[in-house]
Amino acid sequence: MKDGWHDDDYFALYESQEEAIAASARYGLSEYLPGYVAVGLKGWDDFILCDTNAKYYTVPTVPLSKEEITPYAFPAETLKLESDERFEKKIKWYVTPIVFGGSPTDKGNIVWITHEEHAEFVRWWNKLYFEVKNKTA
């Protein structure tokens, strides 16, 4: 994985197809969004996805919902990521995700976690999201 700043956006991008496939499996992406592979994260909050037609999209890490997918285009210039030791191998996480009413500006709602923890939290919160959604549907 390569991570760093490009202009005002922080990216964490998988460097090979194998790494992207392994990460997609770790996050359980196929359970919610079959046909997509995660190629990285943009701004910690959104996955960058690629479909079978090599088109790119973003989707919030929670919820991994088809309704939340939006087309994405990488910046026209080559992404030259400027590393930042403060965030290396860390991901910002909202203790209570925004979709559950958590505040993105409340410092008490923000923690820094490892990529392994991120995968666990993404899976747990998406499971909860779809359980609640299916009960109210």
N, C-alpha and C positions, 0 to 999 in steps of 0.2 A: 504494500500500500504506500502511496505517496500522498502526503498531505501538505497543505500550506495555503497561503493567501494568493488570490488573483484579484487585483483591485480591492473591492470591498467584500468579496465573498471568500469564505473559507471552504476549501474542497478537501475531501479525503477520497482518493480514487484508487480502485484496484488496478494493479499493473499488468495483469494477465487474465485471459479468459478463465483459466483454472481457478485463480483467486476469486474472480467474480462469481463463478458457479459455486464455489465452496461457501462464500459469504451469503449468497442467496439461500443456500440450504440451511446455514446456521440461523438465518432470520426467519426461516419457514415461509419464504416469499411465495412459493408455488401453491401453498395452501390458500392464500388470499388472492394472488394475482398470477395465475398460471400463464405461461407464455412470455413472462418477463424475467430479466436477469438484472440484478443490481450491479451497476458499474461503479458506484460510489455514493458519497454523501455531499450535499451542497448545503453549506451553512448549518450543519449538524442536525437540522430539523427535517430535511427532505432527502429521500433516496433519489438518485438519478438512475433511471431504468432504461433498458434497451429491449425492444421487442424482436420477434423473429424476422421482421423486415428491416432491422438495423435502424429503427427510428428511436429517438430519445424522448423521455418523459421525466417528470418529477412527480413524486407523491409523498405526502407526509409519512414519517415513520409510524405514526399513529393518527388516524387509522389507515391501514393498507387496504383502501377501498377503491374499487374501479371508478366510483363517482368522483374521487379526489385526484385522479390522474390528469395531468396537464402536459401538453407538448413542451418540449424543451430543446433549445439550440445552444450548444456550447458557444462561448465567445468566438468571434471570427478569427482573432489572432490565436496563435499557439498558446496554450496554457502553460505559463512558466510560474510554477508555484513557489512562493517565498516561504520557506519553512519558518516556524515560530515555535521555539522550544517550550513556551508556556502551554501549548496545546498539543504537542507531539504525543501521539498514541492515546489521546483523550478525546472524549466526546461530551459535549454539553447535553445535559438531560434535564427535563422538567420533572420534578418529583411528582407533581400532578400534571399530566399532559394537558395541553391547551384544550383539546377536544372534550376533556372531562372538567373544564372550568379552571384549570391552572393558569396562573398569570405568567406571561413571558418576560415581564419586567420586574417581578418580585424576586429579589436576590435570594430570599429564603426558599424559593421554588426551583432554584438552579443548583445542580451538583455536577461535578466532573467525574466521569466514569471511564472504565476501560472498554475496549471494543467488545470483549467477551461479555461484560456486564450489559452493554448496550443491546447485544443480541438477545440476552435473556429478558430484559425489560421490554423490548419491542415485541417479543413473542407473548409475554404475559399480558401486557396492556392491550394488544390486538385481540387476544382471546377474550378478555373481559369486554372489550368494545363490542365484538360481534355477538357475544352471549346477551349483553344488554339490548343491543339492537334487535336481535331475533325475538327476544321476549316482548318487546314493545311493538313489533311489526304485526 
